Amino acid sequence: MATFGLGNNAGALYGNSAPVNTGGVLAGKALAKVTNAVYSDKTFIFTAGTNVTHETMALAKAQLLSLYQSNTETAKRMRAIEASGQSVTILVGGYLPPGAVGTCEPLGSIFPASSFVVYDPSYGGWFQRNGKYYTMDGLATLAHEIGGHAYDNATRNRKVRFEAEATRLENEIRYLQGYPMTKTYGSNPNEIPNYDLYARPHY
């Protein structure tokens, strides 16, 4: 599950919105496209939550495609999920626990397994910069849930420090988008050592 990551202010949770003194939405940079390949819609299956618009669904599909066509670890893992024969159902705009921006659950207790992901493509948490609070989109959250957890479920490749690994993939996307990378997972800054989460990708 991806939780709010606030760069140098990681750990404080304010529900599903930024606190006061907001600077609004800070658009992330587009990921570099290295291929025209398209993901399999038999592997990655979208479904809409209640009152989710066509525009929001289009944004979610565009985000998944940008990950798939990028030169990132998440892109490699998406291809591994396709090769596994497992699927990932992506519910756009479904219920999320307080403080969470995304979840991924295995469909069943026997692995390898398919996965069920919930996220909001337009909201991936918030961060502070120059005294103001900005919200970011859900692209890095999608990388966390699919590249981290859905990949684990599909390949039985789950590491002991699985949240640290998923957050490392999230940080790769944050870095490429120009967002601050998160230094912790969850509300406890000591839950996972910073060095597991904050390794800057080599680009």
VENTASUL-V684763 format. One record per helix or strand. SS is the DSSP state (hx for helix, st for strand). FROM is the first residue (numbers start at 1). TO is the last residue. Records with the same first field share a line. If there is no record, write none. Layout:
SS->FROM-TO ; FROM-TO
//
This chain:
st->2-3 ; 22-25 ; 44-48 ; 88-92 ; 100-106 ; 115-119 ; 126-129 ; 132-135
hx->7-9 ; 54-68 ; 73-84 ; 139-155 ; 162-177 ; 194-197
//
